């Protein structure tokens, strides 16, 4: 008689617990209803608490949080656009663009210094301060673009990690709402299909960017578009739309990247049309948070080994389909199960590292968001799920079938 596979046993037990958890979270609004409270459809007497502290959500930024997101937005902008102003070797390509970049770089330290003490450990803030000074010095010295980009990317990661910034919406975006907002707020300058009208290109300096230009979109992530929509882009005609609710700005941000991967109306099919998307490598995460923070260029680099048609088909799916799925951010247990399925598939294909990463995502992006709701009434179930995750991670790490 063959021995049961350890990973199969662990995953079966974990899936059983998750099914129970899904039922429990579905019933929680009923269980929490106070005696005599109105039923579903009426105004509840008590509300179910959110699983994420509201202070961490982009929809509810404090002034300090806003300064930090502005800081990240400037780092993104400089990392993306510096190469258009300075060539390798320090030769100035565009004096006006370089002067503007110097002006923007001068705002980096004041934004960090405006954050109240205690928001992050003093040593973390001091290290970021030193990195910002070093990056500004490199820019002033007309450093090689690849050197400055590496420094700016490093300090950006330090800001995000050190201050625990949330770079994604709290629920999946709406493509329909994003399209409607784009038509009203963006199409006049960027064109209905992402191509700026000729009169706007002629009248505006600099002209609006073509949102289907790979050179443009490779540097964009939904988070970067969200910041551009929120704060505008200095030195251009791009205004800020901070008056829009945050969820509208996220809808618009995701739509801009979806538009770039949707064939224009009446255009011939792209080479990627009808091609099966490439399998996703372990470095590509499909959580809403990961997709919001990752640029097209980073995704293309990760998918490149599959070859262009299949890689482009996979990238199109990551921009036009995956973020809009109902389980992309709303249902923690559904997210957990989807990522668990992906992890098991990668483990079966021999990709233990990718499977391990996805198991961590399944816990952090999925189950951990439901845990505060479950633990008070279902402590034993929570303990079983945590033990199941540990057993499955151990089995995958050890290569146990």
C-alpha positions as CSV (number, residue, x, y, z in Angstrom):
1,X,0.0,0.0,0.0
2,X,1.5,3.3,-1.0
3,X,2.2,6.0,1.6
4,X,0.0,9.1,1.4
5,X,1.9,12.1,0.1
6,X,2.7,14.6,2.9
7,X,2.0,17.7,0.8
8,X,-1.3,16.1,-0.4
9,X,-2.4,15.4,3.2
10,X,-1.4,18.8,4.4
11,X,-3.1,20.6,1.5
12,X,-6.3,18.5,1.9
13,X,-6.5,19.3,5.6
14,X,-5.8,23.0,5.0
15,X,-8.5,23.1,2.3
16,X,-11.0,21.5,4.6
17,X,-10.3,24.1,7.3
18,X,-10.5,26.9,4.7
19,X,-14.0,25.7,3.7
20,X,-15.0,25.9,7.3
21,X,-13.5,29.3,7.5
22,X,-15.3,30.5,4.4
23,X,-18.6,29.4,5.9
24,X,-17.8,31.0,9.2
25,X,-16.9,34.4,7.7
26,X,-20.1,34.3,5.6
27,X,-22.1,33.7,8.7
28,X,-20.3,36.3,10.9
29,X,-22.6,39.2,10.0
30,X,-25.5,37.1,11.2
31,X,-23.7,35.8,14.3
32,X,-22.8,39.4,15.2
33,X,-26.3,40.7,14.8
34,X,-27.6,42.0,18.1
35,X,-30.8,40.5,19.4
36,X,-33.7,42.3,17.8
37,X,-31.5,43.8,15.1
38,X,-32.9,44.1,11.6
39,X,-32.1,41.3,9.1
40,X,-30.0,41.5,5.9
41,X,-31.0,44.3,3.7
42,X,-31.9,46.6,6.6
43,X,-29.6,48.9,8.5
44,X,-27.5,46.7,10.9
45,X,-27.4,47.6,14.5
46,X,-23.7,46.6,14.7
47,X,-21.2,46.5,12.0
48,X,-18.5,43.9,11.2
49,X,-15.1,45.6,11.7
50,X,-12.8,45.8,8.8
51,X,-9.9,43.5,8.6
52,X,-7.4,46.2,7.7
53,X,-6.8,49.3,9.9
54,X,-8.3,52.2,8.1
55,X,-5.2,54.4,8.9
56,X,-3.2,52.1,6.5
57,X,-5.6,52.4,3.5
58,X,-4.8,54.9,0.8
59,X,-8.4,56.1,1.0
60,X,-7.7,57.5,4.4
61,X,-4.2,59.0,4.4
62,X,-3.0,61.2,7.2
63,X,-0.9,64.3,6.2
64,X,2.3,62.4,7.1
65,X,1.1,59.4,5.0
66,X,0.4,61.8,2.1
67,X,3.9,63.3,2.3
68,X,5.4,59.8,2.2
69,X,3.4,58.8,-0.9
70,X,4.4,62.1,-2.5
71,X,8.0,61.2,-1.8
72,X,7.6,57.8,-3.5
73,X,5.8,59.4,-6.4
74,X,8.8,61.8,-6.9
75,X,11.3,58.9,-6.6
76,X,9.3,57.0,-9.3
77,X,9.3,60.0,-11.6
78,X,13.0,60.7,-11.3
79,X,13.9,57.1,-11.8
80,X,11.8,56.9,-14.9
81,X,12.5,60.3,-16.6
82,X,16.1,61.1,-15.7
83,X,17.5,59.1,-18.7
84,X,15.6,61.5,-21.0
85,X,17.5,64.4,-19.5
86,X,21.1,63.0,-19.1
87,X,22.9,60.5,-21.2
88,X,25.6,58.1,-20.0
89,X,28.8,60.0,-19.4
90,X,26.9,63.0,-18.1
91,X,26.0,64.7,-21.4
92,X,22.8,66.8,-21.1
93,X,20.1,65.7,-23.5
94,X,17.5,68.2,-22.4
95,X,18.5,71.2,-20.3
96,X,15.0,72.1,-19.4
97,X,14.1,68.6,-18.3
98,X,17.3,68.4,-16.3
99,X,16.6,71.7,-14.5
100,X,13.1,70.4,-13.6
101,X,14.5,67.2,-12.2
102,X,16.9,69.2,-10.0
103,X,14.0,71.2,-8.7
104,X,12.0,68.1,-8.0
105,X,15.0,66.4,-6.3
106,X,15.2,69.3,-4.0
107,X,11.8,68.4,-2.6
108,X,12.8,64.9,-1.5
109,X,14.4,65.7,1.8
110,X,11.8,68.2,3.0
111,X,9.0,65.6,2.4
112,X,10.9,63.1,4.6
113,X,11.6,65.7,7.2
114,X,8.0,66.7,7.4
115,X,7.0,63.2,8.7
116,X,6.5,63.3,12.5
117,X,9.1,61.4,14.7
118,X,8.0,57.9,15.6
119,X,6.4,57.0,12.3
120,X,9.4,54.7,11.7
121,X,12.5,53.8,13.8
122,X,15.0,56.6,14.0
123,X,17.7,54.5,12.4
124,X,15.5,53.7,9.4
125,X,14.7,57.4,8.9
126,X,18.4,58.3,9.2
127,X,19.4,55.7,6.6
128,X,16.7,56.9,4.2
129,X,17.8,60.5,4.8
130,X,21.4,59.6,3.9
131,X,20.2,57.7,0.8
132,X,18.2,60.7,-0.4
133,X,21.2,63.0,0.0
134,X,23.3,60.5,-1.9
135,X,20.7,60.3,-4.7
136,X,20.4,64.1,-5.0
137,X,24.2,64.4,-5.2
138,X,24.3,61.8,-8.0
139,X,21.7,63.7,-9.9
140,X,23.6,67.0,-9.4
141,X,26.7,65.3,-10.6
142,X,24.9,64.1,-13.8
143,X,25.5,60.5,-12.9
144,X,25.0,57.6,-15.3
145,X,21.2,57.0,-15.6
146,X,21.6,53.3,-14.6
147,X,23.5,54.3,-11.4
148,X,21.0,56.9,-10.4
149,X,18.0,54.7,-11.2
150,X,19.5,51.9,-9.0
151,X,19.9,54.3,-6.1
152,X,16.4,55.8,-6.5
153,X,14.9,52.3,-6.7
154,X,16.7,51.3,-3.5
155,X,15.7,54.3,-1.5
156,X,12.1,53.9,-2.8
157,X,12.0,50.4,-1.5
158,X,13.4,51.6,1.9
159,X,10.7,54.2,2.2
160,X,7.9,51.7,1.4
161,X,9.2,49.0,3.6
162,X,10.5,51.3,6.4
163,X,7.2,53.2,6.8
164,X,4.9,50.3,5.9
165,X,3.2,52.1,3.0
166,X,0.2,50.4,1.4
167,X,0.5,50.8,-2.4
168,X,-2.8,49.2,-3.5
169,X,-6.6,49.7,-3.2
170,X,-8.5,48.0,-0.5
171,X,-10.9,46.3,-3.0
172,X,-10.7,45.3,-6.7
173,X,-11.0,48.2,-9.2
174,X,-14.0,48.7,-11.5
175,X,-13.0,48.6,-15.2
176,X,-16.4,50.2,-16.2
177,X,-16.0,53.1,-13.8
178,X,-12.3,53.5,-14.8
179,X,-13.4,53.7,-18.5
180,X,-16.1,56.3,-17.7
181,X,-13.7,58.4,-15.7
182,X,-11.0,58.2,-18.4
183,X,-13.5,59.4,-21.0
184,X,-14.5,62.4,-18.8
185,X,-11.1,63.4,-17.4
186,X,-8.3,62.1,-19.6
187,X,-9.5,61.5,-23.2
188,X,-9.4,65.1,-24.1
189,X,-5.6,65.2,-23.8
190,X,-4.6,61.5,-24.1
191,X,-7.2,60.5,-26.6
192,X,-10.0,58.0,-26.3
193,X,-7.7,55.1,-27.4
194,X,-4.6,56.4,-25.7
195,X,-3.2,58.4,-28.6
196,X,-3.1,62.2,-27.9
197,X,-5.0,64.3,-30.5
198,X,-2.8,66.2,-32.9
199,X,-4.0,69.6,-31.6
200,X,-3.1,68.8,-28.1
201,X,0.4,67.5,-29.1
202,X,0.9,70.8,-30.9
203,X,-0.5,73.1,-28.2
204,X,1.0,71.6,-25.0
205,X,4.6,71.7,-23.9
206,X,5.5,69.0,-23.1
207,X,2.9,67.2,-25.2
208,X,0.6,64.5,-23.5
209,X,2.1,61.1,-23.4
210,X,0.9,58.3,-25.6
211,X,-0.5,55.7,-23.3
212,X,0.1,52.9,-25.8
213,X,3.8,53.7,-26.1
214,X,5.8,50.9,-24.6
215,X,8.6,53.3,-23.7
216,X,6.0,55.1,-21.5
217,X,4.1,52.1,-20.0
218,X,7.2,50.2,-19.1
219,X,7.8,52.7,-16.4
220,X,4.2,52.7,-15.2
221,X,2.4,50.8,-12.5
222,X,-1.1,51.4,-11.3
223,X,0.3,52.9,-8.1
224,X,2.4,55.4,-10.1
225,X,-0.6,56.4,-12.2
226,X,-2.6,56.7,-9.0
227,X,0.0,59.2,-7.7
228,X,0.0,61.1,-11.0
229,X,-3.8,61.4,-10.9
230,X,-3.7,62.4,-7.2
231,X,-0.9,65.0,-7.4
232,X,-0.7,65.9,-11.1
233,X,2.7,66.1,-12.8
234,X,4.7,69.3,-12.3
235,X,5.9,71.1,-15.3
236,X,3.1,69.7,-17.5
237,X,-0.5,70.4,-18.2
238,X,-1.5,67.3,-16.1
239,X,-3.7,68.6,-13.3
240,X,-4.3,66.8,-10.0
241,X,-7.6,65.0,-9.4
242,X,-7.3,64.7,-5.7
243,X,-10.9,65.8,-5.3
244,X,-11.9,62.4,-6.7
245,X,-12.5,59.7,-4.1
246,X,-9.6,57.4,-3.8
247,X,-11.5,54.4,-5.2
248,X,-12.2,56.4,-8.3
249,X,-8.5,57.3,-8.7
250,X,-7.6,53.6,-8.3
251,X,-10.2,52.6,-10.9
252,X,-8.7,55.2,-13.3
253,X,-5.1,54.0,-12.6
254,X,-5.8,50.4,-13.3
255,X,-7.8,51.3,-16.4
256,X,-4.9,53.3,-17.9
257,X,-2.7,50.1,-17.8
258,X,-5.6,48.0,-19.1
259,X,-6.1,50.4,-22.0
260,X,-2.5,49.9,-23.0
261,X,-3.1,46.2,-23.5
262,X,-6.5,46.4,-25.1
263,X,-6.5,46.5,-29.0
264,X,-7.8,49.9,-30.2
265,X,-11.2,49.7,-31.8
266,X,-11.0,48.8,-35.4
267,X,-7.3,48.0,-35.2
268,X,-6.0,44.6,-36.5
269,X,-5.3,41.9,-33.9
270,X,-2.0,42.1,-32.1
271,X,0.6,39.4,-32.4
272,X,-0.4,38.2,-28.9
273,X,-4.1,37.7,-29.8
274,X,-5.0,34.1,-29.7
275,X,-1.7,33.1,-28.2
276,X,-1.8,31.2,-24.9
277,X,-0.4,33.3,-22.1
278,X,3.0,32.2,-20.8
279,X,3.0,30.3,-17.5
280,X,3.8,32.8,-14.7
281,X,7.3,32.5,-13.2
282,X,7.7,32.5,-9.4
283,X,8.8,36.1,-9.4
284,X,5.4,37.3,-10.7
285,X,2.8,37.7,-8.0
286,X,-0.9,38.0,-8.9
287,X,-2.2,39.6,-5.7
288,X,-3.9,43.0,-6.1
289,X,-1.1,44.6,-4.0
290,X,1.7,43.1,-6.2
291,X,0.0,44.1,-9.5
292,X,-0.6,47.6,-8.2
293,X,3.0,48.2,-7.3
294,X,4.7,46.4,-10.3
295,X,5.5,48.3,-13.5
296,X,4.9,46.9,-17.0
297,X,8.7,46.8,-17.5
298,X,9.2,44.7,-14.5
299,X,6.5,42.3,-15.6
300,X,8.0,42.1,-19.1
301,X,11.4,41.3,-17.7
302,X,10.0,38.5,-15.6
303,X,8.0,37.1,-18.5
304,X,10.7,37.5,-21.2
305,X,12.1,34.0,-21.1
306,X,8.8,32.7,-22.5
307,X,9.2,34.6,-25.8
308,X,7.3,37.8,-26.9
309,X,3.9,36.6,-28.1
310,X,3.3,34.4,-25.0
311,X,4.8,36.9,-22.6
312,X,2.7,39.8,-24.1
313,X,-0.4,37.6,-23.8
314,X,0.4,36.9,-20.1
315,X,1.1,40.6,-19.5
316,X,-2.2,41.6,-21.1
317,X,-4.1,39.1,-18.8
318,X,-2.3,40.6,-15.8
319,X,-3.5,44.1,-16.7
320,X,-7.0,43.4,-18.3
321,X,-8.3,40.4,-16.4
322,X,-6.6,39.4,-13.1
323,X,-7.1,42.7,-11.2
324,X,-10.8,42.8,-12.0
325,X,-11.6,39.3,-10.7
326,X,-14.0,39.3,-7.8
327,X,-11.5,37.6,-5.5
328,X,-8.7,40.0,-6.2
329,X,-9.1,41.8,-2.9
330,X,-12.6,41.4,-1.5
331,X,-12.8,37.8,-0.2
332,X,-9.8,36.8,1.9
333,X,-10.6,33.1,2.0
334,X,-11.2,33.0,-1.8
335,X,-7.9,34.7,-2.3
336,X,-6.3,32.2,0.0
337,X,-7.7,29.3,-1.9
338,X,-6.7,30.7,-5.3
339,X,-3.1,31.3,-4.2
340,X,-3.0,27.9,-2.5
341,X,-4.1,26.3,-5.8
342,X,-1.4,28.2,-7.7
343,X,1.2,27.2,-5.1
344,X,0.3,23.5,-5.3
345,X,0.5,23.7,-9.1
346,X,4.0,25.1,-9.0
347,X,5.1,22.6,-6.4
348,X,3.8,19.8,-8.7
349,X,5.8,21.3,-11.5
350,X,9.0,21.3,-9.4
351,X,9.1,25.0,-8.6
352,X,9.5,24.8,-4.9
353,X,10.7,28.4,-4.5
354,X,7.8,29.7,-6.4
355,X,5.4,27.5,-4.4
356,X,6.9,28.7,-1.1
357,X,6.5,32.3,-2.1
358,X,2.9,31.8,-3.1
359,X,2.1,30.0,0.2
360,X,3.4,33.1,2.0
361,X,1.2,35.3,-0.2
362,X,-1.8,33.0,0.5
363,X,-1.3,33.6,4.2
364,X,-0.5,37.3,4.2
365,X,-2.7,38.5,1.4
366,X,-5.6,36.1,2.1
367,X,-6.0,34.4,5.4
368,X,-4.4,37.0,7.6
369,X,-7.1,39.5,6.5
370,X,-9.8,37.2,7.7
371,X,-8.1,36.1,10.9
372,X,-9.3,39.1,13.1
373,X,-12.9,38.1,12.2
374,X,-12.5,34.4,12.9
375,X,-10.3,34.2,16.0
376,X,-12.8,35.5,18.6
377,X,-15.4,32.8,17.8
378,X,-13.3,30.2,16.0
379,X,-9.9,30.1,17.7
380,X,-9.4,26.4,17.3
381,X,-10.1,26.6,13.5
382,X,-7.6,29.5,13.2
383,X,-5.0,27.4,15.0
384,X,-5.7,24.4,12.7
385,X,-5.3,26.7,9.6
386,X,-2.0,28.1,10.9
387,X,-0.8,24.6,11.6
388,X,-1.9,23.5,8.1
389,X,0.1,26.3,6.5
390,X,3.2,25.4,8.5
391,X,2.9,21.7,7.6
392,X,2.4,22.5,3.9
393,X,5.2,25.0,3.8
394,X,7.5,22.5,5.4
395,X,6.5,19.7,3.0
396,X,7.1,22.0,0.0
397,X,10.4,23.3,1.3
398,X,11.7,19.8,2.0
399,X,10.5,18.6,-1.4
400,X,8.2,16.0,0.1
401,X,5.7,14.7,-2.5
